[in-house]
Amino acid sequence: MAGVPAGLPAGVRVSDHISLGGIAKTFPPDRVQQVLAETGKTSKRERDLPAQVMVYYAIAMALYMGSSTREVLRCLLDGLRWLWGADAVKVAGKSGISQARSRLGEMSLRRLYEQVVQPVATRATKGAKPSFAGHSSGGSLRDGIEGGGW
């Protein structure tokens, strides 16, 4: 139903599942900063939600779509405060979150995805099939297989 925030089953917290360390291991902070610089999206001034935090927020939202965006942000900020100190980041209101997401845009996330995400299956992986749908080269499945993609 529209307007009703999604939730988890009783007794389960998003913080039980979100691991900032796991996200940061896959998307290292230096790589995130590099991509933000390449796309001209680094934070130009001190903000409640800097661009780097918004990248991790967008990734966490994609991973935890069943949870409310506010709960995902709260858990992410709790992890950042633990890492960077209590005053490192502040909780922003809905308009602040929306503005920060708009400032970030999609190009930085697309570039980070293209640089970091790779298939984990190989030809020997049982049941795995190559998929080239939406691949940035625009190639077909046949192009990928014949071109050595698999």
C-alpha positions in Angstrom: 0.0 0.0 0.0 1.4 3.4 -0.9 2.5 5.6 1.9 2.9 2.8 4.4 6.6 2.2 5.2 7.8 -1.4 4.7 9.0 -3.2 7.8 10.7 -6.4 9.0 9.1 -9.2 10.9 8.7 -8.6 14.6 11.9 -8.9 16.6 14.2 -8.4 13.5 16.1 -5.2 13.1 17.7 -3.9 9.9 20.8 -3.3 12.0 21.0 -7.0 12.5 21.6 -7.4 8.7 23.2 -4.2 7.4 27.0 -4.4 7.7 28.7 -1.2 6.7 31.9 -3.1 6.8 30.7 -5.5 4.2 29.5 -2.8 1.9 32.8 -0.8 2.4 34.8 -3.9 1.7 33.1 -4.4 -1.6 33.0 -0.7 -2.4 36.2 0.7 -0.7 36.0 4.3 0.5 39.0 5.4 -1.7 37.3 3.9 -4.8 34.1 5.8 -3.9 36.0 9.0 -3.5 37.8 8.5 -6.8 34.5 7.9 -8.6 32.9 11.0 -7.0 35.9 13.1 -8.1 35.7 11.7 -11.7 32.0 12.5 -11.9 32.4 15.9 -10.2 30.1 14.9 -7.3 32.5 15.3 -4.3 30.9 17.4 -1.5 32.0 21.0 -1.9 31.1 22.0 1.6 30.4 20.4 4.9 26.9 18.7 4.7 24.8 16.5 7.0 24.9 13.9 4.3 28.1 14.1 2.3 28.3 12.5 -1.2 30.3 9.5 0.1 27.6 8.7 2.7 24.9 9.0 0.0 26.7 6.4 -2.2 26.7 3.9 0.7 23.1 4.8 1.4 22.0 4.2 -2.2 23.8 0.8 -2.1 22.2 -0.1 1.3 18.8 0.9 0.0 19.2 -1.4 -3.0 20.3 -4.3 -0.7 17.5 -3.8 1.8 14.5 -2.8 -0.3 12.1 -4.5 2.2 13.0 -1.9 4.9 12.0 1.7 5.1 14.5 4.2 3.7 14.6 6.0 7.1 15.5 2.7 8.9 18.3 2.0 6.4 19.7 5.5 6.8 19.5 5.2 10.6 21.4 2.0 10.6 24.0 3.3 8.1 24.5 6.4 10.2 24.9 4.4 13.4 27.7 2.4 11.7 29.4 5.6 10.5 29.2 7.2 13.9 30.8 4.1 15.4 33.6 4.4 12.8 34.0 8.1 12.5 32.8 9.4 15.9 29.4 10.6 17.3 29.4 14.0 15.6 30.6 12.8 12.1 27.2 12.6 10.5 23.8 13.9 11.4 20.3 12.6 10.6 18.7 14.7 8.0 15.0 15.2 7.4 13.1 13.9 4.4 13.9 17.0 2.3 17.6 16.8 3.2 17.8 13.2 2.1 15.9 13.9 -1.1 18.2 16.9 -1.9 21.3 14.8 -1.2 20.1 12.0 -3.4 19.4 14.5 -6.2 22.9 16.1 -5.8 24.5 12.6 -6.1 22.5 11.6 -9.2 23.0 8.3 -11.0 26.3 8.7 -12.9 28.5 8.2 -9.8 26.6 5.0 -8.9 26.7 3.8 -12.5 30.5 4.4 -12.7 31.2 2.7 -9.4 29.1 -0.3 -10.5 30.9 -0.6 -13.8 34.3 -0.5 -12.0 33.6 -2.8 -9.1 30.8 -5.3 -9.9 31.9 -8.5 -11.7 30.2 -11.8 -12.4 31.0 -14.4 -9.7 30.0 -17.4 -11.8 32.3 -19.2 -14.3 31.6 -21.6 -17.1 31.9 -24.4 -14.5 29.3 -22.9 -12.1 26.4 -25.3 -12.1 23.2 -23.7 -13.3 24.7 -20.3 -14.1 23.9 -18.8 -17.4 25.6 -15.8 -18.9 23.5 -12.6 -19.0 24.4 -9.6 -21.0 21.1 -7.8 -20.7 21.7 -4.1 -19.8 25.5 -4.6 -20.2 27.1 -1.2 -20.9 28.6 -2.4 -24.2 25.1 -3.1 -25.5 26.3 -6.5 -26.7 24.0 -9.5 -27.0 24.4 -12.9 -25.3 25.9 -14.3 -28.5 28.4 -11.4 -28.7 29.4 -12.0 -25.1 29.9 -15.8 -25.6 31.7 -15.5 -28.9 33.8 -12.6 -27.7 35.1 -14.5 -24.8 32.7 -13.1 -22.2 32.2 -16.8 -21.1 
